[in-house]
Amino acid sequence: MNLARWNYYVQGFFLKFERVLYILIGLGILIATGFIIFYGFKTILAIPTYVNFTEGIIKVLDKFLIAMMFLEVFYTLQVIFGEEYKIKCLEPFLLVGIIALVRRLLIVGFEIAHTPSFDPERFKYYLFEILAIGILILMLIGGIAILRKLRVGR
């Protein structure tokens, strides 16, 4: 058997193995998303038991934003299965990044609003983190805009 044919069979094996791994990852993401959504609804029912209503809402929002991130990753897997092997879609990954950053922004805002004591040094770090997150969100949105313009231009 010549080397080119051997390389062809090895590459085919790796591509099939990659598909199996994507399927396993997809199943894991679906199971994890189901659990997160279940606990999100459970947290909604537990909101009246919280001393601070805002804390309960933030916990619910946190769970559902994580579930959205998982669903975006699952959507990315669907795109990979729908496209050719070498064509990967970047936009869903950027959307997952934006959702993750917005989630972190909400959590930082909650931490700022509900700190028991005001520490100017810690507040300064929170503001730097908010600025960095804002810049990253704008950059990812810009990336999505560029990708869409490139797609329309074809």
Secondary structure, 3 states (H helix, E strand, C coil): CCHHHHHHHHHHHHHHHHHHHHHHHHHHHHHHHHHHHHHHHHHHHHHHHCCCHHHHHHHHHHHHHHHHHHHHHHHHHHHHHHCCCCCCCCHHHHHHHHHHHHHHHHHHHHHHHCCCCCCHHHHHHHHHHHHHHHHHHHHHHHHHHHHHHHHHHC
